Each structure stands twice: as C-alpha cells, then as structure tokens.
Amino acid sequence: MRDFTDSVAVVTGGAGGLGLALARAAQARGCRVVIGDIRDEALAAATAELGAHGEVLGVRTDVSSERDVEALAAAAVARFGKVNLLFNNAGVFASSVTWETSAQEYDWVIGVNQRSVCHGLRAFVPRMIAQRDDCHVVTIASGAGITVNPGFCSYSMTKHAVVALTEALWLDLRAQGVPNIGVTIVMPGMSRSGIMSPEKTTPPALRDEIGRRMANPVLGALERLMQAGVAEGLPAPELAEQVFNAIEGDQLYVLPAFDDEASRAFAMAVAAGRAAGVNAYPPFTDAFTGALSEMSAQD
C-alpha cells in the first residue's frame, strides 16, 4: 500500500500510546479510523480527539475476546464498508518469574498479547481477501519476540508467538495465492509506547499479584531500568512513521529502536545459538543482571 486516501484503518489498543500514534498517522494519510480499546474514558477521549480531524469510530473492545474482536470488525465494516489496515497493537507487559507467575496471570498476558492477534487475523483477513483491494496487516510484536531477558517470561513467550503467527500469515497468503494483503511485523526496542503501565488494564482479580512484582528486588530494578529506557526511548509518533514506511515498502520486518549495534548483536547471537544448539545468553544476561544489581544497590 502506498496510497492510503479513503482507506479504513483499525487499531487495537488505539486509545493511547503507540496505538493512538498509529491512529493519528493513519488519519494524517487520509484514512478513516476505527480504534478499539478496553478503557472507556481513554477511548472516549481519543475518539473525540480524532473525530475533530476526520471520520472515526471508537469501539470498546476486549482483545482477548474473540466475540469482541469479531464485533470490532463487523462495526468497522458496517460504518465504513471495508477495512484496509489492521494494526494488532494492544499489548501488556508485567515482569514476573516463570515459576511464580500464576495461571491466571499467564492467561491474561496470553489473551491480550497472543490470542488477540489470532482473533484479529480470523476476523479481518477473510474480509480483506473478499474485498480484493489493497490491504495490510501489522502486528506490533517486540524485540522481545526474538530475544529473552530475565523477568520477561510471559511477555517474551507471547511476543515470540505472534512473530511466528504473523510470519505464518505471510507464508499462507503467498502459498494460497492471495495478492492483495501485505504483512508487517514490528519489533520495537525502547520506545514511548505506554507498555510499562500494566495497572491501566489489569483485571481486578490480578491487581494484587501484579503489584507484588515490585517487591522482588530483581524485578523492581528491571522495571525501573525499563521505565527509564522507555521515558527516553523512541517517541511513539516516530515509531508510527517507521511503521508506515514499512507498509509502503512492503517490508515484513521493521525494528524501530532495536536496530542499533548492541541490540542487533544480541538478536543475532540468540538466533545463531538457537540454530546451532549453543546457549548464547550467558554474556548478555550477565551484563543485564549486572546492571540490575547496580540499580538495586543504589536503592
């Protein structure tokens, strides 16, 4: 896709952070915009803001619910007659330890980060195929979709899954001879996406468990380190521009703020280690945990 005029863009998690930046960027290119979000007040505010500049529809959406995502697709088509761009953007991050994370917390993160993409593909791709006009599917994964750090058990697991799922989408579209749908996987590093605020969408039954993570010295230091990195990271509007450049270039992969020398060396070492059956993590993990120890000692 190179001409977005009168296209229809759907963004999950579209009421804030990167999602809202993507919605704004789509609107600036002439798209009519549909945003889905589970936060009522944020959704109303974002819908009002975007509505002052163009046609927009806000739909309350729990992306972990297949029914809600199907309703989002149906509402978009009912309002605008089609969907050309799908941004599978909604996501959550809360650090945790593999053996301490409850089944309920795993289910929550899997539902928002992973099943949401499954639901999005099932709800939107058949409609896009039937339309036969230019369309594009974007999955917001993470650099954590090709690497893992301590404390990232649920996040990296789900981001690895959606990288593979979206690669499978690209392969299936090609193998099935579907010519009108492009695919892009976004794997950001440190960016101002709003991902470091899980409390905004944590289910009430999990709030105590999610809150306790900060009492763990390693996890507490990890989150403070990440919060500092996110605060100084790539601004969401710049990330959104890179995403649209990737769509225009029909790129399968784009790695905003994760293409520096250190990030690339980490990702390449992990990939080569997996392919060769060699554990490449020790030097990188030791450096990472060393930085966390220094941060903990300063508290």
C-alpha positions in Angstrom: 0.0 0.0 0.0 1.3 3.4 -0.9 -1.9 5.5 -1.3 -4.0 5.5 2.0 -6.6 8.0 0.9 -10.1 6.8 1.9 -8.7 3.6 3.3 -10.0 2.3 6.6 -7.6 1.6 9.4 -8.4 -0.4 12.6 -6.1 -0.1 15.6 -6.5 -2.2 18.7 -5.3 -0.6 21.9 -5.9 2.6 19.9 -6.8 5.0 22.8 -3.2 5.7 23.9 0.5 5.2 23.5 1.6 3.7 20.2 -1.9 2.8 19.2 -3.1 6.4 19.3 0.1 7.5 17.4 -0.7 4.9 14.7 -4.3 6.2 14.5 -3.1 9.7 14.2 -0.6 8.7 11.5 -3.3 6.8 9.6 -5.6 9.8 9.8 -2.9 12.2 8.6 -2.6 10.0 5.5 -6.3 10.3 4.7 -7.6 7.2 6.4 -10.9 6.8 8.2 -10.0 5.3 11.6 -11.5 2.7 13.9 -10.0 2.4 17.4 -10.7 -0.4 19.8 -9.8 -0.2 23.5 -11.0 -1.7 26.8 -10.6 1.6 28.7 -13.8 3.6 28.4 -12.6 7.0 29.4 -9.4 6.8 27.3 -11.5 5.5 24.3 -13.9 8.4 24.6 -11.1 11.0 24.8 -9.2 9.5 21.9 -12.4 9.2 19.8 -13.2 12.9 20.5 -9.7 14.0 19.6 -9.5 12.1 16.3 -13.1 13.0 15.5 -12.1 16.6 15.4 -9.9 15.9 12.4 -11.8 13.2 10.4 -14.1 10.3 10.5 -13.5 8.0 13.4 -15.3 5.2 15.2 -14.5 4.1 18.7 -15.5 0.6 19.8 -15.0 -0.8 23.4 -13.0 -4.0 22.8 -11.5 -6.6 25.0 -9.0 -8.0 22.5 -8.7 -11.3 24.5 -12.4 -12.0 23.5 -13.0 -13.5 20.1 -16.5 -12.1 20.2 -15.3 -8.6 20.9 -12.8 -8.6 18.1 -15.4 -10.0 15.6 -17.7 -7.3 16.8 -15.0 -4.7 16.2 -14.6 -6.0 12.6 -18.3 -6.0 12.0 -18.7 -2.5 13.4 -15.9 -1.2 11.1 -17.4 -2.7 8.0 -20.9 -1.6 9.0 -19.7 2.0 9.4 -17.2 2.3 6.6 -17.9 -0.6 4.3 -14.4 -2.1 4.4 -11.1 -2.4 6.3 -7.7 -1.9 4.6 -5.3 -1.7 7.5 -5.3 -3.8 10.7 -2.9 -2.9 13.5 -2.8 -5.7 16.0 -1.3 -3.3 18.6 -2.9 -4.0 22.0 -0.5 -5.4 24.5 0.6 -5.6 28.1 3.9 -6.1 30.0 4.4 -7.0 33.6 7.6 -8.6 34.7 7.4 -11.9 36.5 9.3 -15.0 37.5 8.5 -18.2 35.5 7.6 -20.4 38.4 5.9 -17.7 40.5 3.5 -16.5 37.8 0.0 -17.7 38.4 -2.0 -19.5 35.7 -4.4 -16.6 35.8 -1.6 -14.1 35.0 -0.3 -16.2 32.2 -3.8 -16.4 30.8 -4.2 -12.6 31.0 -1.0 -11.9 29.1 -1.6 -14.7 26.6 -5.1 -13.4 26.0 -4.1 -9.7 25.4 -0.8 -10.3 23.6 -1.3 -13.5 21.7 -4.9 -14.6 21.3 -5.8 -11.0 20.3 -3.7 -11.5 17.1 -5.3 -14.8 16.4 -8.7 -13.2 16.8 -7.7 -10.3 14.6 -6.5 -12.5 11.8 -9.6 -14.6 11.9 -12.0 -11.6 12.0 -10.3 -9.3 9.5 -8.3 -11.3 6.9 -11.3 -13.1 5.3 -13.0 -9.7 4.9 -9.8 -8.3 3.3 -9.5 -11.3 0.9 -13.1 -10.8 -0.2 -12.6 -7.1 -0.8 -9.7 -7.7 -3.3 -8.4 -4.2 -2.8 -5.0 -3.2 -1.3 -4.8 -4.2 2.4 -2.1 -4.6 5.0 -1.9 -6.4 8.4 0.5 -5.1 11.0 1.4 -6.9 14.2 3.1 -5.0 16.9 5.5 -7.5 18.4 8.7 -6.5 20.2 12.4 -7.0 20.2 11.4 -9.5 23.0 9.9 -11.5 20.2 13.3 -12.6 19.1 15.2 -12.4 22.4 14.5 -13.0 26.1 15.6 -11.2 29.2 15.2 -12.2 32.9 11.7 -11.3 34.1 10.2 -11.5 30.6 8.7 -14.9 30.8 5.1 -14.1 29.9 5.9 -11.2 27.6 8.6 -12.8 25.5 6.7 -16.0 25.2 3.7 -14.2 23.7 5.8 -11.9 21.5 7.7 -14.9 20.1 4.3 -16.5 19.4 2.9 -13.5 17.5 6.1 -13.2 15.4 5.7 -16.8 14.3 2.0 -16.4 13.8 2.4 -13.3 11.6 5.2 -15.0 9.6 2.8 -17.9 9.1 0.2 -15.4 7.8 2.7 -14.0 5.2 3.6 -17.6 4.2 0.0 -18.7 3.9 -1.1 -15.7 1.9 1.7 -16.3 -0.5 1.1 -20.1 -0.7 -2.7 -19.6 -1.2 -2.1 -17.0 -3.9 -3.6 -14.0 -2.1 -2.1 -11.0 -3.8 -3.8 -8.0 -2.1 -2.7 -8.3 1.5 0.7 -7.2 2.8 2.1 -8.1 6.2 4.5 -6.3 8.6 5.9 -7.4 11.9 7.0 -4.5 14.1 9.7 -5.4 16.7 10.5 -2.2 18.7 13.1 -1.7 21.4 12.8 1.0 23.9 10.0 3.3 22.8 7.5 5.6 24.4 4.6 3.2 23.8 2.9 3.2 27.2 3.6 -0.5 27.6 5.1 0.0 31.1 1.8 0.7 32.7 0.0 -2.7 33.2 -2.1 -1.3 36.0 -4.2 0.5 33.4 -5.8 -2.7 32.2 -5.0 -5.3 34.9 -8.2 -7.3 35.8 -9.3 -6.6 39.4 -8.5 -10.2 40.4 -4.9 -9.8 39.4 -4.1 -6.4 40.7 -2.5 -7.7 44.0 -0.4 -10.2 42.2 0.8 -7.7 39.5 1.6 -5.2 42.2 3.7 -7.6 44.2 6.2 -7.9 41.4 7.9 -4.6 42.5 8.8 -6.2 45.9 11.1 -8.6 44.1 14.5 -6.8 44.1 15.4 -8.0 40.6 12.0 -7.4 39.1 11.8 -4.0 40.7 15.2 -3.0 39.4 14.3 -4.4 35.9 11.1 -2.3 35.7 12.8 0.9 36.9 15.5 0.3 34.3 12.9 -0.2 31.6 10.8 2.7 32.7 13.9 4.9 32.4 14.7 3.5 29.0 11.1 3.9 27.8 11.0 7.5 29.1 14.0 8.3 26.9 13.1 6.0 24.1 11.9 6.5 20.5 8.8 8.8 20.5 5.6 7.0 19.5 5.0 9.3 16.5 8.4 8.5 15.1 7.8 4.8 15.6 4.5 5.1 13.8 6.2 6.8 10.9 8.6 3.9 10.6 5.7 1.5 10.6 4.0 3.3 7.7 7.3 3.5 5.8 7.5 -0.3 6.2 3.9 -0.7 4.9 4.7 1.4 1.9 7.9 -0.6 1.3 6.0 -3.9 1.8 8.6 -4.9 4.5 7.9 -8.0 6.5 10.1 -6.8 9.4 10.8 -3.4 10.9 12.8 -3.0 14.2 12.4 0.6 15.5 14.9 1.3 18.2 16.1 -2.3 18.1 18.4 -2.0 15.2 21.4 -0.4 17.0 24.7 -2.4 17.2 24.1 -3.8 20.7 20.5 -4.9 20.0 21.5 -6.4 16.7 24.4 -8.3 18.2 22.1 -9.7 20.9 19.4 -10.8 18.5 21.9 -12.3 16.0 23.7 -14.2 18.8 20.5 -15.7 20.1 19.3 -16.6 16.6 22.7 -18.2 15.7 22.8 -20.0 19.1 19.3 -21.5 18.6 20.2 -22.7 15.1 23.5 -24.2 16.2 22.2 -25.6 19.5 24.5 -23.3 21.5 23.4 -21.2 24.5 24.4 -17.7 23.5 22.7 -16.0 26.5 25.3 -16.0 29.3 27.4 -12.9 28.4 24.4 -10.9 27.6 22.3 -12.0 30.6 25.3 -11.5 32.9 25.7 -7.9 31.7 22.0 -7.3 32.1 21.7 -8.7 35.6 24.9 -6.8 36.5 23.2 -3.6 35.5 20.1 -4.6 37.6 22.4 -5.3 40.6 23.9 -1.9 40.4 20.5 -0.3 40.3 19.3 -2.4 43.3 22.4 -1.4 45.2 21.6 2.3 44.7 18.2 2.0 46.3 
